[in-house]
Amino acid sequence: SSGLILAAKNYEAYLDLQLQLVSGGIVRDYAILVHGWVAHSLLEVGASVYLRVDEQAESGGRGKASVTELRARRYICKLGLSLTLAEVRIKTGRRHQIRSHFSYIGHPVARDGM
């Protein structure tokens, strides 16, 4: 996976970036391919994300509250696989949040396997 890295030239710029992150001024959108067909009616996943000692993330149960908004855009059926192309916006930005949330709802990221 990849992500954006923000850097500040000085402390004032750093505080401004922090304020934008906290207030929702910086939006983090992604396009992902997941296994199965995600229902059009599913618009949000709200489940805690817990980072285990082995660096694997789990959703549900203990952990930090996390919210992922999603929208199914395209359905793909190829070579016996059913896939969904989804637009995702993360609200909280936990490590491996997208990966763990989609696994939690039964649609792991295509690269992660079944």
WOHUHU-V821928 format. One record per backbone hydrogen bond with DSSP energy under -0.5 kcal/mol. CO is the residue of the C=O (numbers start at 1). NH is the residue of the N-H. E is the energy in kcal/mol with one decimal. If there is no record, write none. Layout:
BEGIN
co={CO & CO}
nh={NH & NH}
e={E & E}
END
This chain:
BEGIN
co={4 & 10 & 11 & 12 & 13 & 14 & 15 & 16 & 17 & 18 & 19 & 20 & 20 & 20 & 21 & 25 & 27 & 28 & 30 & 32 & 32 & 33 & 34 & 36 & 39 & 41 & 43 & 45 & 45 & 48 & 49 & 50 & 50 & 52 & 56 & 58 & 64 & 66 & 67 & 67 & 68 & 69 & 71 & 74 & 76 & 78 & 81 & 81 & 82 & 83 & 84 & 84 & 85 & 85 & 86 & 87 & 88 & 89 & 90 & 94 & 96 & 97 & 98 & 99 & 100 & 101 & 102 & 103 & 108 & 109 & 109 & 110}
nh={6 & 14 & 15 & 16 & 17 & 18 & 19 & 20 & 21 & 22 & 23 & 24 & 25 & 26 & 24 & 27 & 29 & 90 & 88 & 34 & 86 & 110 & 84 & 38 & 42 & 43 & 70 & 47 & 68 & 60 & 64 & 52 & 58 & 55 & 52 & 50 & 49 & 47 & 91 & 92 & 45 & 89 & 87 & 85 & 83 & 81 & 78 & 83 & 36 & 76 & 34 & 86 & 73 & 74 & 32 & 71 & 30 & 69 & 28 & 97 & 100 & 101 & 102 & 103 & 104 & 105 & 107 & 106 & 35 & 112 & 113 & 113}
e={-0.5 & -2.1 & -2.6 & -2.0 & -2.4 & -2.5 & -2.3 & -2.2 & -2.4 & -2.5 & -2.4 & -0.7 & -2.3 & -1.2 & -0.6 & -0.6 & -0.7 & -1.8 & -3.1 & -0.5 & -2.8 & -3.1 & -2.4 & -0.7 & -1.3 & -0.8 & -2.2 & -0.6 & -2.5 & -2.0 & -2.3 & -0.7 & -2.7 & -1.8 & -3.1 & -3.3 & -2.6 & -1.1 & -2.5 & -0.9 & -2.9 & -2.4 & -2.7 & -2.8 & -3.2 & -2.3 & -1.9 & -0.5 & -3.3 & -2.9 & -2.6 & -0.6 & -3.0 & -1.6 & -2.5 & -1.9 & -2.8 & -3.0 & -0.5 & -1.9 & -2.7 & -2.7 & -2.4 & -1.7 & -2.2 & -1.6 & -3.2 & -1.4 & -2.7 & -1.7 & -0.6 & -1.1}
END
